[in-house]
Amino acid sequence: MAAARRGRLIPYYAGARISEVVRLDVDDVRLSARKGKLRLYGKGDKFREVEIHPKLHPELQVWLDERPTWPEADANPALFLNAKGGRLAARAASGIIATIAQRAGLADPTTAHVLRHTLATTLVRGKTDLVLVAEILGHARLETTRRYG
């Protein structure tokens, strides 16, 4: 559960789809002291790099420090592991996000897609350049990004 707790922030702070989150490998995270980048593989195996948000950075660092203590961590390149040391599945990650939201007392169903949508809406309504928002979200068409306005 600790792995997914850390991973729950990626849909909101990096605009990642749940499939992109669970597909992350350790090598897809590049952290320096204060900055970093995530390499996300989206639809059609296209990849994009996104800056790691300052609120996401310390959570990823904590997980990267903890991850080696998990079963099979040295044999699996996956960033997020299940209890047996395998790659965390999208369904399991989604369930953990829903459980965290429920425990937090959120009335509305919360999914990774809702978190991604919230980021997109916040950026578009905050007048962030649509091209930049499209790049963050991995949208091939600007029209897809305009929906969030």
C-alpha positions in Angstrom: 0.0 0.0 0.0 2.9 2.4 0.7 4.0 2.2 -2.9 0.6 3.2 -4.2 0.2 5.9 -1.6 3.2 7.6 -3.1 2.0 6.9 -6.7 -1.4 8.4 -6.1 0.1 11.9 -6.4 1.4 11.3 -9.9 -1.9 11.6 -11.7 -2.5 15.0 -10.1 1.0 16.4 -10.1 2.2 15.0 -13.4 -1.1 14.5 -15.3 -0.4 10.8 -15.7 -3.0 8.2 -16.6 -3.1 5.2 -14.2 -1.7 3.0 -17.0 1.3 5.4 -17.2 1.8 5.4 -13.4 2.0 1.6 -13.1 4.2 1.3 -16.2 6.9 3.5 -14.7 10.2 1.9 -14.0 12.8 3.2 -11.6 14.9 4.4 -14.5 12.0 6.6 -15.6 12.4 8.8 -12.5 15.3 11.2 -12.6 15.7 13.2 -9.4 18.3 15.8 -8.4 18.4 17.6 -5.1 15.4 19.8 -5.9 14.3 19.0 -9.4 13.5 16.0 -11.5 11.7 14.6 -14.5 9.4 11.6 -15.1 9.4 9.7 -18.4 5.8 8.6 -19.0 4.8 6.1 -21.7 1.4 6.9 -23.0 -1.0 5.7 -25.7 0.7 4.2 -28.7 3.9 3.8 -26.7 4.7 7.5 -27.1 6.7 8.9 -24.3 6.9 12.3 -22.8 8.9 13.9 -20.1 7.3 16.0 -17.4 8.9 18.1 -14.7 8.4 16.7 -11.2 6.3 19.0 -9.2 7.9 20.3 -6.0 5.2 18.5 -3.9 5.8 15.2 -5.7 9.6 15.3 -5.5 9.9 14.4 -1.8 7.3 11.7 -2.0 9.1 10.0 -4.9 12.4 10.3 -3.0 11.0 8.7 0.1 9.6 5.8 -2.1 12.9 5.4 -3.9 14.7 5.1 -0.6 12.1 2.6 0.7 11.7 0.5 -2.4 14.9 -1.6 -2.1 13.5 -3.1 1.2 10.5 -4.6 -0.7 10.5 -8.3 -1.8 12.0 -8.9 -5.3 12.8 -5.1 -5.6 16.3 -5.9 -7.0 14.8 -8.3 -9.6 12.0 -6.0 -10.9 12.5 -2.7 -12.6 9.0 -1.5 -11.8 8.8 1.7 -9.8 5.7 0.6 -7.9 5.6 -2.9 -6.5 2.8 -5.1 -5.1 3.3 -7.0 -1.8 4.9 -9.9 -3.6 7.4 -7.8 -5.4 5.7 -7.8 -8.8 4.6 -4.7 -10.8 1.6 -3.0 -9.2 -1.4 -3.5 -11.5 -3.6 -0.7 -12.7 -6.7 -2.2 -11.0 -4.9 -2.5 -7.7 -3.5 1.0 -7.9 -7.0 2.3 -8.7 -8.5 0.5 -5.7 -5.9 2.0 -3.4 -6.6 5.5 -4.7 -10.3 4.9 -4.1 -9.6 3.6 -0.6 -7.5 6.6 0.3 -10.1 9.0 -0.9 -12.8 7.2 1.0 -10.8 7.2 4.2 -10.2 10.9 3.7 -14.0 11.4 3.7 -14.4 12.4 0.1 -18.0 11.9 -0.9 -17.5 11.8 -4.7 -15.7 8.8 -6.2 -12.1 9.6 -6.7 -10.1 7.9 -9.4 -6.7 8.5 -11.1 -8.6 10.0 -14.0 -10.4 12.4 -11.7 -7.1 13.5 -10.4 -5.7 13.9 -13.9 -8.8 15.8 -14.9 -8.5 18.1 -11.9 -4.9 19.0 -12.8 -5.9 19.7 -16.4 -8.9 21.9 -15.4 -6.8 23.8 -12.9 -4.1 24.5 -15.4 -6.5 25.5 -18.2 -8.6 27.7 -16.0 -5.5 29.2 -14.6 -4.6 30.4 -18.1 -1.7 28.0 -18.6 -0.8 27.8 -22.3 -2.9 25.1 -23.9 0.1 23.7 -25.8 2.0 23.2 -22.5 -1.1 21.6 -20.9 -1.4 19.3 -23.9 2.3 18.3 -23.6 1.9 17.6 -19.9 -1.2 15.4 -20.5 0.2 13.7 -23.5 -2.6 14.8 -25.8 -1.9 14.5 -29.5 -4.6 17.0 -30.3 -5.1 20.5 -28.8 -8.9 20.0 -29.1 -8.7 17.3 -26.5 -7.1 19.7 -24.1 -9.6 22.5 -24.7 -12.3 20.4 -23.1 -10.9 21.2 -19.7 -11.7 24.9 -19.9 
